[in-house]
């Protein structure tokens, strides 16, 4: 992102340091295959070893994980805030894909 030195965003960054972004860790000992933000608080990621992990951005911890032992891709994700539920559709990556 290009921030103009005299702009409002540059002034906010000076006042608050670099708090306008968040560094999120990967699951320990894992290499991330893909990462998909669900909301500003949660991300969904898949590791190269085949785990699918729901990650809490604020506490930088794993909330849940599924380990099918195969690579998966995220196809669609929908958040129902009133129900406090996340629905997602995934597909297994076939050999040679």
C-alpha positions as CSV (number, residue, x, y, z in Angstrom):
1,X,0.0,0.0,0.0
2,X,1.3,3.4,-0.9
3,X,0.9,5.9,1.9
4,X,1.3,9.6,1.2
5,X,3.7,11.1,3.7
6,X,1.4,14.1,4.4
7,X,-1.9,12.1,4.4
8,X,-4.3,11.1,7.1
9,X,-3.3,7.4,7.0
10,X,0.4,8.3,7.4
11,X,-0.5,10.5,10.4
12,X,-2.4,7.6,12.0
13,X,0.4,5.2,11.4
14,X,2.8,7.6,13.1
15,X,0.5,8.0,16.1
16,X,-0.3,4.3,16.6
17,X,2.9,2.7,15.3
18,X,2.4,-0.2,12.9
19,X,-0.9,-1.4,14.6
20,X,-2.9,-1.1,11.4
21,X,-1.9,-4.7,10.5
22,X,-1.8,-8.1,12.3
23,X,0.8,-10.8,11.9
24,X,-0.7,-14.2,12.1
25,X,1.3,-17.3,12.8
26,X,1.1,-20.6,10.9
27,X,0.2,-23.7,12.8
28,X,3.4,-24.9,14.6
29,X,5.6,-27.2,12.4
30,X,3.4,-26.7,9.4
31,X,3.8,-25.1,6.0
32,X,0.6,-23.2,4.8
33,X,-0.8,-24.2,1.5
34,X,-3.5,-21.6,1.4
35,X,-5.1,-19.0,3.8
36,X,-8.6,-17.6,3.6
37,X,-9.9,-14.8,5.9
38,X,-13.4,-15.8,7.2
39,X,-14.0,-12.6,9.2
40,X,-11.7,-10.0,10.7
41,X,-11.2,-12.3,13.7
42,X,-10.8,-15.8,12.1
43,X,-9.0,-17.3,9.2
44,X,-9.2,-20.8,7.6
45,X,-6.0,-22.3,6.3
46,X,-4.8,-25.6,4.9
47,X,-1.3,-27.0,5.4
48,X,0.8,-28.9,2.9
49,X,0.5,-32.0,5.2
50,X,-3.3,-31.9,4.7
51,X,-4.6,-30.3,7.9
52,X,-7.4,-27.7,7.7
53,X,-7.2,-25.2,10.6
54,X,-9.5,-22.5,11.9
55,X,-7.3,-19.8,13.4
56,X,-8.2,-17.1,15.9
57,X,-6.4,-13.9,14.6
58,X,-6.7,-12.0,17.9
59,X,-5.2,-14.7,20.2
60,X,-3.1,-16.2,17.4
61,X,-4.2,-19.7,18.3
62,X,-5.9,-22.7,16.7
63,X,-9.6,-23.0,17.4
64,X,-10.3,-26.2,15.5
65,X,-8.6,-28.5,13.1
66,X,-9.5,-31.3,10.8
67,X,-6.8,-33.7,9.6
68,X,-8.0,-35.8,6.6
69,X,-4.4,-36.5,5.5
70,X,-5.0,-35.1,2.0
71,X,-4.8,-31.7,0.3
72,X,-8.1,-29.8,0.1
73,X,-9.2,-26.5,-1.5
74,X,-11.7,-24.0,-0.2
75,X,-14.5,-23.5,-2.8
76,X,-17.0,-21.4,-0.9
77,X,-17.4,-19.8,2.5
78,X,-20.4,-18.1,4.1
79,X,-20.7,-16.5,7.5
80,X,-24.0,-16.3,9.3
81,X,-23.3,-13.6,12.0
82,X,-26.8,-13.9,13.7
83,X,-26.3,-17.7,14.0
84,X,-22.6,-17.4,14.9
85,X,-21.9,-20.0,12.3
86,X,-19.5,-20.5,9.4
87,X,-20.4,-22.7,6.4
88,X,-17.8,-23.7,4.0
89,X,-17.5,-26.1,1.0
90,X,-14.2,-27.8,0.3
91,X,-13.0,-30.1,-2.4
92,X,-10.2,-32.7,-2.3
93,X,-7.3,-32.0,-4.6
94,X,-6.9,-34.9,-7.0
95,X,-3.5,-36.3,-7.9
96,X,-1.9,-34.4,-10.8
97,X,-4.1,-31.3,-10.2
